[in-house]
Every structure is written in C-alpha cells, then in structure tokens.
Amino acid sequence: MHVLIINGSPRVKQYSNTDKILEKFTAGLSETGCTFEQYEVSDRKQWDSIRAAFDRNENILIALPLYVECIPGLLMEFLETLTPKNDDSKMSFILQSGFAEGIQLRCGEEYLEMLAERLGCKYVGTLVKGDNFSIRMFEGKQQERLTLRYKEMGVEFGKEGNFLSEKCRAFTGPEVFSAPMRIFIGIMFKTVVKNGFKNTALKWGCTKPLDYRPY
Ligand SMILES: Cc1cc2nc3c(=O)[nH]c(=O)nc-3n(C[C@H](O)[C@H](O)[C@H](O)COP(=O)(O)O)c2cc1C
C-alpha cells in the first residue's frame, strides 16, 4: 500500500509536534512494507503538489493537531481548494492534541468523518490521542519516549489499512480523568506549570507579571 500523508499543522515542519509523531508513525508503516509520500500544509509552496498528490492517490491520511477544539484554519483554507473525488479513495486521520482526555477530541473526530465524505472519499477512521503538548520541548530520547507509541500504530495501519480496530480505539487512553486526577492536575497547573511559564517569560526578558492587565 502507498499512502499520501498530509501534515495539517500550521507550524513549520521543524517545530511541529505532528511531524515528530509522523516520524515514528511512518517508521512503523515502512516496517510493514508500505511506502508513503509526505507533505506539509504549513509550506504554501507545496499546495499545488499536495493537490496533485490528492488527485492521484487512493490512500490519503491527514495528520492534524486540535487547535481551539477544531481543525487549524490554515488546513481548512487548503482543504477548500481541493476538488472532491469520485472514486474508491480511502481517507483516514491522525488527530492529536495538547490536553490528554479523549472526550475533547470526539467532536473533531465526528467532523473529520463528515469531511472525508464531503471530499468524496470513504472514511476509514481517526487515530485520536492527546497529551502531546510537550513533544517539541524535548529532544532525543526524551522526545522519543513521547512519540514512540505512534510507531506501533504505524504498523497497525500498514497491516489493516485503517484505524477501525479496537487497538486503535484503545490508543486514545482515558476519555475523562477521575476526580482525584482532575484535582491533582488543577494543582499542578496552578503551581508547577504556572512557575514554568513565569520562568520562561523571565528568560525571554518579560518584565511584567503574566497576569498584568493594564487596561
Ligand atoms: C492556537 C492553538 C490552539 C490550541 N488548541 C488546543 C485545544 O483546543 N485543545 C488541546 O488539547 N490542545 C490545543 N492546542 C495544543 C496543540 O493541539 C498541541 O500542542 C499539538 O501537539 C500541536 O501540534 P503541532 O505542533 O503539529 O501544531 C492548541 C495549540 C495552539 C498553538
């Protein structure tokens, strides 16, 4: 199977978490003997090539981050330039986000199912997972610890040609955290995370407090 992969993040490849996820996913995919070609929507110079690849490929996978509970505006702008297909092409998605609970990605997942149909393709599932905020903050082994889990899903996709298996569904993790976990995360955000942001702001030369509201 040959797969067209489109990274739908507006972040340039170098800084895109989606790209780091795809690095591992495609490593797994290649292990099963599949081939792929990958493009980035963030690079407008590639848009003509992506449109041509969309027209000639039968297996299309769009990987995208959740931006403000929905799909990134730049990706939407690109998708509106596509001519819907009318053949047996299959379309699947990798939908990833910062916050970890699966439930916040489900609305986006439903939208993607409709999108595949509107683009004239057969919908073959979405791989849904959050907890990816920090990928781009790490390098080497630390980053690999966060992205390696996608390699197994690349193998699964290579074998099945879709994300419809129970294994893919389970990959999402918890739909909602337990009450103690939510309290714990709330405390962490108000202390450790807040301090982290404060220190970063200081390093960047910010002289005002982060909650500064002059107006
Ligand atoms: C403008 C913006 C909006 C975001 N909105 C959400 C959101 O609604 N829910 C969420 O869980 N993560 C959100 N995130 C986090 C991203 O989904 C997450 O960091 C993702 O891994 C980014 O992938 P990328 O680097 O390939 O763009 C947002 C990030 C940005 C920059």
The ligand as an SDF file (V2000), in Angstrom:
LIG
                    3D

 31 33  0  0  0  0  0  0  0  0999 V2000
   -3.5120   28.1110   18.6800 C   0  0  0  0  0  0  0  0  0  0  0  0
   -3.5140   26.7780   19.3950 C   0  0  0  0  0  0  0  0  0  0  0  0
   -4.7020   26.2260   19.8310 C   0  0  0  0  0  0  0  0  0  0  0  0
   -4.7250   25.0010   20.5020 C   0  0  0  0  0  0  0  0  0  0  0  0
   -5.9340   24.4790   20.9310 N   0  0  0  0  0  0  0  0  0  0  0  0
   -5.9450   23.3050   21.6000 C   0  0  0  0  0  0  0  0  0  0  0  0
   -7.1830   22.7620   22.0810 C   0  0  0  0  0  0  0  0  0  0  0  0
   -8.2530   23.3130   21.8830 O   0  0  0  0  0  0  0  0  0  0  0  0
   -7.1420   21.5940   22.7720 N   0  0  0  0  0  0  0  0  0  0  0  0
   -5.9490   20.9480   23.0060 C   0  0  0  0  0  0  0  0  0  0  0  0
   -5.9740   19.8960   23.6590 O   0  0  0  0  0  0  0  0  0  0  0  0
   -4.7820   21.4230   22.5460 N   0  0  0  0  0  0  0  0  0  0  0  0
   -4.7470   22.5710   21.8570 C   0  0  0  0  0  0  0  0  0  0  0  0
   -3.5420   23.0720   21.3870 N   0  0  0  0  0  0  0  0  0  0  0  0
   -2.3270   22.2760   21.5460 C   0  0  0  0  0  0  0  0  0  0  0  0
   -1.9480   21.5280   20.2660 C   0  0  0  0  0  0  0  0  0  0  0  0
   -3.0300   20.7290   19.7830 O   0  0  0  0  0  0  0  0  0  0  0  0
   -0.7680   20.5880   20.5430 C   0  0  0  0  0  0  0  0  0  0  0  0
    0.2940   21.2900   21.1320 O   0  0  0  0  0  0  0  0  0  0  0  0
   -0.2930   19.9010   19.2770 C   0  0  0  0  0  0  0  0  0  0  0  0
    0.5810   18.8540   19.6380 O   0  0  0  0  0  0  0  0  0  0  0  0
    0.3890   20.8700   18.3310 C   0  0  0  0  0  0  0  0  0  0  0  0
    0.8420   20.1940   17.1580 O   0  0  0  0  0  0  0  0  0  0  0  0
    1.7230   20.9620   16.0570 P   0  0  0  0  0  0  0  0  0  0  0  0
    2.9770   21.3880   16.7650 O   0  0  0  0  0  0  0  0  0  0  0  0
    1.9870   19.9720   14.9770 O   0  0  0  0  0  0  0  0  0  0  0  0
    0.9080   22.1240   15.5920 O   0  0  0  0  0  0  0  0  0  0  0  0
   -3.5160   24.2960   20.7290 C   0  0  0  0  0  0  0  0  0  0  0  0
   -2.2970   24.8630   20.2850 C   0  0  0  0  0  0  0  0  0  0  0  0
   -2.2910   26.0890   19.6280 C   0  0  0  0  0  0  0  0  0  0  0  0
   -0.9730   26.6690   19.1780 C   0  0  0  0  0  0  0  0  0  0  0  0
  1  2  1  0
  2  3  1  0
  2 30  2  0
  3  4  2  0
  4  5  1  0
  4 28  1  0
  5  6  2  0
  6  7  1  0
  6 13  1  0
  7  8  2  0
  7  9  1  0
  9 10  1  0
 10 11  2  0
 10 12  1  0
 12 13  2  0
 13 14  1  0
 14 15  1  0
 14 28  1  0
 15 16  1  0
 16 17  1  0
 16 18  1  0
 18 19  1  0
 18 20  1  0
 20 21  1  0
 20 22  1  0
 22 23  1  0
 23 24  1  0
 24 25  2  0
 24 26  1  0
 24 27  1  0
 28 29  2  0
 29 30  1  0
 30 31  1  0
M  END
$$$$
